[in-house]
């Protein structure tokens, strides 16, 4: 179950971030357009946007607004301070070069999988995978299932309670029993596969990454179903993904 606007401790902050997210989706928009989409008064929208503009987070041009580059600086600093990003970047870059796949680091936040870093070709997947910073349901992705496989039963139940088992495609896991069986298979193999469960045309393999303190992330290699299937997916690239995951965990251990 997601938090609603009425449940937020400070609703004005929620309104502000709804506007930011709407601008992210639309790239640019005017006050009237945003007010209509979010069901907020034009006066409220204008006040929030004017404040964000004064702070340097939003730019205005001919009556339309768009996000400013100040967000980019914040995002880069967040990533540069994250232990998974620091440890995983060399392995991800190397894996992307070796496999010619789209290789990503997924981090577990707020019961979702968030893409924190990515390398490699994107013409096969760029129009389908969320961008870096974007989030996906854990149960519908290889990286997400790899993460879930390392969580306790109680933690998995919490994810299901908060986010449900949304059907993204006809192949998505939508029952707890099916997910439980799938996660046991992931634990046994040390690998999670995604075969059109999040996006019909994308297949992916992922492996979990754990820290000595118990934090969990995953590394994934994805590609178009025409190029990422059969032995290439299940053996060749799968083995390289496990090797990359192991390399990251060794790097994390050395930092302790």
C-alpha positions, 0 to 999 in steps of 0.5 A, a space after each residue: 500500500 502506497 502512502 497517499 497525499 492525506 497520509 503525509 505529515 507535511 502535505 505541502 512537501 508532497 505537493 512539491 514533489 508531485 510537481 517535480 515528478 510531473 515535470 520529470 515525466 513531461 520534461 516541461 509543462 505550464 502551470 495550467 497543464 500541471 494544475 489540471 493533471 495533478 488536480 491542484 489549484 493554479 495558484 498553488 502550482 505557481 507558488 511551488 514552481 516560483 519557489 523552486 525556480 528561486 532556489 535554482 531547481 526549476 527553470 522557466 522559459 516562455 511560460 513553461 517550466 522544466 527541471 534544472 541541473 541542480 538535481 543532477 548535482 544532488 544525484 551525482 553526490 548521492 551516488 558517489 557516497 553509496 557503498 554499492 555504487 563505489 564498489 560495483 562501478 568497475 565490475 559493471 563497466 567491465 561486464 558491459 564491455 564483455 557482454 555488449 549488454 545493458 548492465 545495471 546496479 539495482 538497489 533496494 529502497 522503499 520496497 522497490 528496486 532503484 537503478 543506481 548505475 548503468 553501463 553498456 549499449 542501450 539501443 536494445 533496452 533504452 526505450 523500455 528500461 527505466 532510467 538511472 534513478 527510476 524504480 521498478 517492482 521487485 517481483 517483476 524483474 531479475 534484479 528485484 528477485 535477486 534482492 528478494 531472495 536475500 530478504 527474510 520472510 517477514 521482509 518479503 511479506 512487507 514488500 508484498 503488503 506495501 507494493 502488491 504483486 502487480 501484473 506488468 505483463 502476462 508473464 509476471 508473477 502475481 501470487 505469493 506461492 509462485 513468488 516463494 517458489 521462484 525465490 527458492 530457485 533463485 537462492 539455489 542457483 544464485 541467479 534470477 532470470 527475467 523472461 518478459 515479466 516486466 517488459 515483453 521484449 526484454 530478457 535479463 539475468 541478475 545476481 544478488 550483492 550483499 554487504 557484511 552488514 546485510 544490505 542487499 543490491 543486485 547486478 543485472 545484464 539485460 537485452 532484447 529477447 532476440 539477442 538475449 536468450 537460450 545458452 547466451 542468457 542462461 549460461 554464458 552471460 549468467 556466469 559472467 554476472 555471478 563473477 561480477 557479483 562476487 567481485 563486488 562483494 570482495 570489494 565491499 569486504 575489503 572496505 570493512 
